[in-house]
Amino acid sequence: MCRLLGLIGTPPLPARDFLTAFQPLCKTGKIKCNMEPGHLDGWGVSGFQNGRAVYFERRPESAAGDSVLFREVGERAQKSLTPVLIAHLRKASTGMRSVGNSHPFHYRDWVFAHNGTVHGAMASLPLTDAKPQGETDSELLMLWILEHIQNEPDPTAALVKLLKESRQNLVFTSLTFLLTNGKLLWAYRDYGEKRLEKGETLQEREKYYTLYYAKVDRCAVVCSEALTSVPALWEPVAQRQLAVFTPEKLAPDTFRI
């Protein structure tokens, strides 16, 4: 359970301003009624340099006391001229606090961040060659997705097909994620209807596992919550909708899963 942020557009991206606006969600971000406040179990920021995925920062500690570092990371990302950025504030559901369990995750110059829990991930998300570095279901989800789509000529079509065929067999609170290969940004929202926790309702899942997007200057931004400090027209990503952004086309193509 986490908060997600994605940026894509013509460099330099306004990374410093958006990370400054995003960082307070580690304490004030929405939670479900059965949760302790805060998304305080680690954070990370990733992008691309010379076509290779890089970490601008990745830490297992709370982001609550790192406002200055967030600004510095934003400035570093902005100066890097990355065309895509993904940031994550973690609220752990599986796996201890550690760097290896802190999102975003990288694999072969793909970057991924997830909000939710996949129950029984070891059995439900079998891997052929990829080896996880940490203990989370989220990293397994990324590797499982990439084993199916990374070598396909049309990764978007492959991802749509995979999600449509597989989601009914998975048990999850949410599959909501951001994924990028440095050229496109995929944003998917999907909260599950199975295995509600004690006291939890579908309405709460619907309100918590959200994504919103907006166009700001030369970039598109996607976030778990509409950032009220950023003046923009925020549009919701619908349930079971995949939105695909490119640096040149900031209005997304959307696919119903």
N, C-alpha and C positions, 0 to 999 in steps of 0.2 A: 504494500500500500504506500503510495508515493505521490509526488507532484512532478510533472513533466514540463519541459520547455524545449521548443524547437524553433530555429530560425533558418531561413533559406532566402537567398537573394543575391544581388550584385554587391561584391565586396567594395569597401569595408562594411560589414554588418554592424548595426548599432548594439554590439554585444554588451558593452559596459552598461548602457542604460537599461537594457532588458534584464540583465543579471541582477542589477541593483533593485529593479522592481520585483523580481522573482524571489530573491533571497528571503524576504519576510515571511513567505509562505511556510518556511520551516517551522514557524511558531503559530501562524494565524491561518494556515491552509485548512480547508474543510476536512472534517472527519465524520465518521459514522457514530451513532449514539453509543455503541459499545466499545469505542476506541478511547485511549488516552490522548489528550491533545498533543499536537506536534508531529513533525516529520523530521526526526532528530537523529537518525541512525546512520548517517553518512551522506555524502554528496559528491557529485562529479560534474565536470564540464569537458566535452569532447568536440573536436572539429577536424579539419584537414589542412595539411601543409604539403605542397607538391604532390597532391593526389593521395597521400598516405594519412590514415587515421591517426590522430594524436590526442593525448590527454593534455588539456590545459591545467587541470587539477583533478585529483581524485582522493577523497579522504574518508575514513571510517567514523570521524567524529561529527558531532552536531554542527550544522552550519549557523547556529544561532549567534555565535560570537565571532563570525568571520566576515562581517560587512566590509571591512577594509580589504581583506583578501579577495572577496567577490569582485570588488571594483578593479583590483589589480589583475585578476584573471580575465575580467571583461576587456580591459585595455590590451592585455596580451593577445586575446583572441581576435580583437578588432584589428590589431596591427599585423596579425598573421595573414590577413586577407582570406580566411576560410570562407567558402561559399555556403557552408552549412554548419550549424552548431546545435548540439543537444546537451541539455543540462537536466539534472535529476536531484531531487531531495528524497531521501529514503525513509520509509517507515517499515521496519523489518517485519516480515511474517514468517520467513524461513531463513536460516543461516545467521550466524553471529555477526556482530559488527566487525568488519575487516575490510581492507582495501579490495581483496578479491571478491567480496560480496557487494561492493559499492558500484552502482550504475554510474554512467553508461558502461556497457560491455562492448568489447571490440572482438572481431574475428575477421581476418583477411581483409582488412580495410573497410569493413562494415561496422556501423555503430548502432547500438540498440539500447533502449530504456523502456521499462515496463511498469505499469501500475496494476497490481492485482496478485492473486495467488492461483496457481494451477495445482490442484490436489492430485497426488499420486503421479507427480511429474516424471519420476524415474521410469515408471512403467508406461505412462501415456505418451512420452516424448522420446522414443528410442532413437539413439544416434548410431551412425555407421562408422564414421572416422573422427569426428570432432571430439575434443576432450575439454570438459569444463575446467576452469581455473578455480572456481569457488564452489559454494554449496547451495546456490539459490535455484529455485524453479524458474526464475526469470532468465538466467543464463542458459538453462536447458531449453527454454522456449526459443530463445534467439538461435541457438545452434541447430535446433530441429527445423526451424523455418529456413535457415540459410542452407542447410544440406539439401533442401528441396528446391530452392529458387536461385541460388547464387550463380549457377552455370547456365541458367535458362536464357535464351535470346530476349525474351520479354519477361523480366522478373515481376512486373505488375500483374500480368495475366496469370503467371504461375502462383503468385501469392493469393490472388482472388480464388483460384481453383483450390489451393491447399486449404484455405480457411473455410470455404464452403463445404468441402468434403470432410473436414476433420473436426470442426468445432462441436458437432453434435456428440462426438465420442469423448470429448474432454469435459472434465468437471472443474469449474473455475469460478472464482469470484469475479474476475475480469481478465480479459485478454488485451486490454487497452495498452497500446505501445506506440513508440516512435522508432523509425528505422531509416537509415540512410547509407548510401554507398558513396557519398560525396557529390553525387550528380542529381539525385532525387531525394525527396523526403516523403516517406510514407507515414501517415497518421491513421491509426485504427482505433475505433471505440467499440467495445463489446463487453457488457456486464452480464454475468451468468445468472441463470434462473434456478440452478440446482444448489442443494446443500446450503441453505441459509443458516447463518450462525444464530445462536440463541439471542432472541430479541431483535434480530435483523429483519428488515422488510425489503422487498424489491424496490420500493420507492426510495429507500435510503441508498441502495446500490445505484439507482438511476441518478441520484443527486450527487453522489461522490465520484463515481467513475465517469468523469466527463472530459471532453476536450473542446476547446474553442479556438478559432483562428481569426486572424485579422491581417489586413494589408497596412503596412506602415512604411512610408517612403518607398525605398527600393527593395523591401523584403516582405516576406510573409512570416508571421509568427503563429505558433501553435502552443497552447498552454492548457494545463488541467483546469485552470480557472481564468476567467476574464480578468486581466490585470487592471484594476480600477485606476491605478496611477498612470496608465498609458492611454491617452485619448485616441480611441480607435473604435470602429464598428466591429464588434466581436460577434462572430457567427458560430453556432454550435455544430459540432460534428454529430450526426445522428447515430442512434444505436445501430450497430452492425453496419457501419459505413466506413469505407476506406477512402481517405482523401490523399491525393498524390500531387505534390508540389514540385516545381522545377525553378531554378533561379530566374529563368526567362518568363515563366508563366506562373504568376503568384496566385491567381484564382485556381483552385484545385480542380483536377478531374476527380470525380467521385464514383464509387462502385458500391452497390448494395451486396452485402454478403448474406 
